[in-house]
Amino acid sequence: MTLRSVRTRVSKVSETSHQGAADVTPPPSPDDRLSSAELAAKYGLSVSGARPSLVEYVRQLWSRRHFILAFSRAKLTAQYSQAKLGQLWQVATPLLNAAVYFFIFGILLGGRKGTPGGQENYIPFLVTGVFVFTFTQTSVLNGVRAISSNLGLVRALHFPRAALPISISLQQLQQLLYSMIVLVVILLGFGQFPTWSWLIAVPALGCQLLFNTGMALIMARMGSKTPDLAQLMPFVMRTWMYASGVMFPLDYMLRVRAGAPEWLISVAQCNPAAVYMDLMRYAFIDDFTGAYLPPHVWVLALGWGLLVGIGGFVFFWKAEERYGRG
Amino acid sequence: MAVAEETERGEPAAETAGRPAEPWVPTVIAEDLDIVYRVYGGSKGKGSATAALNRIVRRKPGGGVREIHAVKGVSFTAYRGQAIGLIGSNGSGKSTLLKAIAGLLPAESGKVYSDGQPSLLGVNAAMMSDLTGERNVILGGLAMGMSREEIQARYQGIVDFSGIQDKGDFITLPMRTYSSGMAARLRFSIAAAKQHDVLMIDEALATGDKKFQKRSEARIRELRKEAGTVFLVSHNNKSIRDTCERVLWLEKGKLVQDGPTEEVLKEYEKFTGK
């Protein structure tokens, strides 16, 4: 059937319709006796926007893996597309952050005291901490806006919504890998040369990625319901940063400087951000020995990752059908 | 609605406009659909971080929630191969109804059943404005569930159809540099590249120029022929006449009339005083 013929047919209907001979509802059929639900069942219709089962959801998500990857890569390049220096900001931003913290905490406030292996280790210690914490921080902060800033996409196209927060944490992983280049240069500059222990960074990052993805998923659901979180979360994240020992040795600061009770020190050391930071420092800095790590550190790293990762995924899936509401 | 049903039942179908000859197969069933928006006491806008804290602290739990009953008790059944126009004055609930059919807005009561996954195409459905048109085509395709090979095969077709290359090499520019019409055209082209079971178009045709409107109307007819159902929201009675054979008229969230295009439009034009 050519387009032209369709068109003439359509116009014919318009001409005849005012005589009441149009056919927009079906002639009588046995279907008339069926209720909507029965009719839907007969023709294999499903309830619009119903949430798929968890297994089905994972399957759908897997089938969109190319989209998730392409989306995170696209977001990463779009991030600085309006800046003149462009992609250079990928490395410049974390570096400038580290410089500010070095000046304030390292020099003005004397945070270098108690750095494992002496004060000359402070810069690698600080930069590792800043980069690793930034990984979690930006995953959380961008996670809050994962749905709300992509509402256009959510309302226009159908895909499992978890693709958005997941691609955000992948985007941050790619960002972190850029930062790692800077980190390696700094480490070499401070006499920390590659050893086998550097490989510890890989499983540590894996656990952290799992944790961050879970956090992004949780924040995405909460942020879609309460947009105010986008304003609140920077405060929460900053508090978390200070409590995790990004720019000072946590153990020394709490025990010697503040005289905090033992349980508080344990809690601070077992918090996921501190665990992942300390593991990376353990990997990269020779003088940061196992003695500075909390007990059962790998159990903690993997446990936090699995708990938050899986918990966050289920938590996000539970509201899948409501994200378009905005 | 009742009026429309009575007049048509029993009349043997003389014409089969755009509808395949097979028996009537329902694709969308809406049953006594009610949709309620909840708006939190007008506390809108993004102020500074401290202002947000202030609002959270001061907001009384449960207070200041306003309910907006956008769609009230709408029932209809759409059939395969139909193109259905949605008309009504601004704020009558047309777009809300489409969102509910697409499964994007949960219903307060009643149900919507649909065949496959209805896709909604709206003017505000912005894609990523910082990315080039090229990347948006690829991302949009991937998001709709097309494979990389499929996108590669259809890429040129999508770009040609949108016609944004007519004025120079725009596809390699970020989408924020596009005019609203160009962006709408590209979005429509991306969405129309895939065969949808149920496609809903919200005013998308109004933004394009004459030439593009013609092309997209032809594409809508094609999509319809591919056994899908098309919903079209428009304030342009002419484009409704050109593309749809059935019209739902909504006013204040209620279905006023459901019937053949010409019949409903005549009443509607009387109502709007045109």
HADDOCK unambig.tbl for C-alpha pairs under 7 A between the chains (distance, minus, plus):
assign (segid A and resid 3 and name CA) (segid B and resid 218 and name CA) 6.81 0.50 0.50
assign (segid A and resid 6 and name CA) (segid B and resid 18 and name CA) 6.40 0.50 0.50
assign (segid A and resid 9 and name CA) (segid B and resid 17 and name CA) 5.69 0.50 0.50
assign (segid A and resid 10 and name CA) (segid B and resid 17 and name CA) 5.57 0.50 0.50
assign (segid A and resid 10 and name CA) (segid B and resid 245 and name CA) 6.85 0.50 0.50
assign (segid A and resid 13 and name CA) (segid B and resid 15 and name CA) 6.93 0.50 0.50
assign (segid A and resid 13 and name CA) (segid B and resid 17 and name CA) 6.76 0.50 0.50
assign (segid A and resid 14 and name CA) (segid B and resid 261 and name CA) 6.87 0.50 0.50
assign (segid A and resid 14 and name CA) (segid B and resid 262 and name CA) 5.69 0.50 0.50
assign (segid A and resid 17 and name CA) (segid B and resid 260 and name CA) 6.31 0.50 0.50
assign (segid A and resid 17 and name CA) (segid B and resid 262 and name CA) 6.18 0.50 0.50
assign (segid A and resid 17 and name CA) (segid B and resid 263 and name CA) 6.66 0.50 0.50
assign (segid A and resid 18 and name CA) (segid B and resid 262 and name CA) 6.38 0.50 0.50
assign (segid A and resid 18 and name CA) (segid B and resid 263 and name CA) 5.80 0.50 0.50
assign (segid A and resid 20 and name CA) (segid B and resid 7 and name CA) 6.62 0.50 0.50
assign (segid A and resid 20 and name CA) (segid B and resid 8 and name CA) 6.92 0.50 0.50
assign (segid A and resid 21 and name CA) (segid B and resid 8 and name CA) 6.93 0.50 0.50
assign (segid A and resid 21 and name CA) (segid B and resid 11 and name CA) 6.73 0.50 0.50
assign (segid A and resid 22 and name CA) (segid B and resid 8 and name CA) 6.93 0.50 0.50
assign (segid A and resid 22 and name CA) (segid B and resid 260 and name CA) 6.09 0.50 0.50
assign (segid A and resid 23 and name CA) (segid B and resid 8 and name CA) 6.56 0.50 0.50
assign (segid A and resid 23 and name CA) (segid B and resid 13 and name CA) 5.64 0.50 0.50
assign (segid A and resid 24 and name CA) (segid B and resid 246 and name CA) 5.92 0.50 0.50
assign (segid A and resid 24 and name CA) (segid B and resid 259 and name CA) 6.46 0.50 0.50
assign (segid A and resid 24 and name CA) (segid B and resid 260 and name CA) 6.10 0.50 0.50
assign (segid A and resid 25 and name CA) (segid B and resid 8 and name CA) 6.73 0.50 0.50
assign (segid A and resid 26 and name CA) (segid B and resid 24 and name CA) 6.26 0.50 0.50
assign (segid A and resid 27 and name CA) (segid B and resid 9 and name CA) 5.54 0.50 0.50
assign (segid A and resid 27 and name CA) (segid B and resid 10 and name CA) 5.65 0.50 0.50
assign (segid A and resid 27 and name CA) (segid B and resid 11 and name CA) 6.93 0.50 0.50
assign (segid A and resid 27 and name CA) (segid B and resid 12 and name CA) 6.81 0.50 0.50
assign (segid A and resid 28 and name CA) (segid B and resid 9 and name CA) 6.53 0.50 0.50
assign (segid A and resid 28 and name CA) (segid B and resid 10 and name CA) 6.43 0.50 0.50
assign (segid A and resid 36 and name CA) (segid B and resid 29 and name CA) 6.87 0.50 0.50
assign (segid A and resid 36 and name CA) (segid B and resid 31 and name CA) 6.67 0.50 0.50
assign (segid A and resid 40 and name CA) (segid B and resid 113 and name CA) 6.31 0.50 0.50
assign (segid A and resid 44 and name CA) (segid B and resid 115 and name CA) 6.99 0.50 0.50
assign (segid A and resid 45 and name CA) (segid B and resid 113 and name CA) 5.63 0.50 0.50
assign (segid A and resid 45 and name CA) (segid B and resid 114 and name CA) 4.96 0.50 0.50
assign (segid A and resid 45 and name CA) (segid B and resid 115 and name CA) 4.65 0.50 0.50
assign (segid A and resid 46 and name CA) (segid B and resid 113 and name CA) 5.11 0.50 0.50
assign (segid A and resid 46 and name CA) (segid B and resid 114 and name CA) 5.45 0.50 0.50
assign (segid A and resid 46 and name CA) (segid B and resid 115 and name CA) 6.44 0.50 0.50
assign (segid A and resid 47 and name CA) (segid B and resid 111 and name CA) 6.98 0.50 0.50
assign (segid A and resid 47 and name CA) (segid B and resid 112 and name CA) 5.69 0.50 0.50
assign (segid A and resid 47 and name CA) (segid B and resid 113 and name CA) 4.27 0.50 0.50
assign (segid A and resid 47 and name CA) (segid B and resid 114 and name CA) 6.17 0.50 0.50
assign (segid A and resid 48 and name CA) (segid B and resid 101 and name CA) 6.32 0.50 0.50
assign (segid A and resid 48 and name CA) (segid B and resid 102 and name CA) 6.46 0.50 0.50
assign (segid A and resid 48 and name CA) (segid B and resid 103 and name CA) 4.70 0.50 0.50
assign (segid A and resid 48 and name CA) (segid B and resid 112 and name CA) 5.53 0.50 0.50
assign (segid A and resid 48 and name CA) (segid B and resid 113 and name CA) 5.30 0.50 0.50
assign (segid A and resid 48 and name CA) (segid B and resid 114 and name CA) 5.58 0.50 0.50
assign (segid A and resid 49 and name CA) (segid B and resid 102 and name CA) 6.75 0.50 0.50
assign (segid A and resid 49 and name CA) (segid B and resid 103 and name CA) 3.59 0.50 0.50
assign (segid A and resid 49 and name CA) (segid B and resid 104 and name CA) 6.32 0.50 0.50
assign (segid A and resid 64 and name CA) (segid B and resid 145 and name CA) 6.48 0.50 0.50
assign (segid A and resid 66 and name CA) (segid B and resid 142 and name CA) 6.91 0.50 0.50
assign (segid A and resid 67 and name CA) (segid B and resid 139 and name CA) 6.43 0.50 0.50
assign (segid A and resid 67 and name CA) (segid B and resid 142 and name CA) 5.01 0.50 0.50
assign (segid A and resid 67 and name CA) (segid B and resid 143 and name CA) 5.78 0.50 0.50
assign (segid A and resid 70 and name CA) (segid B and resid 139 and name CA) 6.77 0.50 0.50
assign (segid A and resid 71 and name CA) (segid B and resid 139 and name CA) 6.66 0.50 0.50
assign (segid A and resid 78 and name CA) (segid B and resid 130 and name CA) 5.39 0.50 0.50
assign (segid A and resid 78 and name CA) (segid B and resid 131 and name CA) 5.93 0.50 0.50
assign (segid A and resid 81 and name CA) (segid B and resid 130 and name CA) 6.95 0.50 0.50
assign (segid A and resid 152 and name CA) (segid B and resid 124 and name CA) 6.58 0.50 0.50
assign (segid A and resid 152 and name CA) (segid B and resid 125 and name CA) 4.19 0.50 0.50
assign (segid A and resid 152 and name CA) (segid B and resid 126 and name CA) 4.93 0.50 0.50
assign (segid A and resid 152 and name CA) (segid B and resid 127 and name CA) 6.49 0.50 0.50
assign (segid A and resid 153 and name CA) (segid B and resid 125 and name CA) 6.18 0.50 0.50
assign (segid A and resid 153 and name CA) (segid B and resid 126 and name CA) 6.59 0.50 0.50
assign (segid A and resid 153 and name CA) (segid B and resid 127 and name CA) 6.00 0.50 0.50
assign (segid A and resid 155 and name CA) (segid B and resid 104 and name CA) 6.64 0.50 0.50
assign (segid A and resid 155 and name CA) (segid B and resid 125 and name CA) 6.57 0.50 0.50
assign (segid A and resid 156 and name CA) (segid B and resid 119 and name CA) 6.87 0.50 0.50
assign (segid A and resid 156 and name CA) (segid B and resid 120 and name CA) 5.31 0.50 0.50
assign (segid A and resid 156 and name CA) (segid B and resid 121 and name CA) 5.45 0.50 0.50
assign (segid A and resid 156 and name CA) (segid B and resid 122 and name CA) 6.77 0.50 0.50
assign (segid A and resid 156 and name CA) (segid B and resid 125 and name CA) 5.45 0.50 0.50
assign (segid A and resid 157 and name CA) (segid B and resid 119 and name CA) 6.32 0.50 0.50
assign (segid A and resid 157 and name CA) (segid B and resid 120 and name CA) 6.94 0.50 0.50
assign (segid A and resid 157 and name CA) (segid B and resid 143 and name CA) 6.78 0.50 0.50
assign (segid A and resid 157 and name CA) (segid B and resid 144 and name CA) 6.15 0.50 0.50
assign (segid A and resid 158 and name CA) (segid B and resid 119 and name CA) 6.92 0.50 0.50
assign (segid A and resid 158 and name CA) (segid B and resid 144 and name CA) 6.24 0.50 0.50
assign (segid A and resid 159 and name CA) (segid B and resid 143 and name CA) 6.03 0.50 0.50
assign (segid A and resid 159 and name CA) (segid B and resid 144 and name CA) 6.68 0.50 0.50
assign (segid A and resid 228 and name CA) (segid B and resid 52 and name CA) 6.06 0.50 0.50
assign (segid A and resid 231 and name CA) (segid B and resid 49 and name CA) 4.77 0.50 0.50
assign (segid A and resid 231 and name CA) (segid B and resid 52 and name CA) 6.08 0.50 0.50
assign (segid A and resid 232 and name CA) (segid B and resid 49 and name CA) 6.42 0.50 0.50
assign (segid A and resid 232 and name CA) (segid B and resid 53 and name CA) 6.62 0.50 0.50
assign (segid A and resid 321 and name CA) (segid B and resid 104 and name CA) 6.82 0.50 0.50
assign (segid A and resid 322 and name CA) (segid B and resid 104 and name CA) 6.79 0.50 0.50
assign (segid A and resid 322 and name CA) (segid B and resid 105 and name CA) 6.60 0.50 0.50
assign (segid A and resid 322 and name CA) (segid B and resid 106 and name CA) 6.49 0.50 0.50
assign (segid A and resid 324 and name CA) (segid B and resid 104 and name CA) 4.77 0.50 0.50
assign (segid A and resid 324 and name CA) (segid B and resid 105 and name CA) 6.25 0.50 0.50
assign (segid A and resid 325 and name CA) (segid B and resid 104 and name CA) 6.44 0.50 0.50
assign (segid A and resid 325 and name CA) (segid B and resid 105 and name CA) 5.48 0.50 0.50
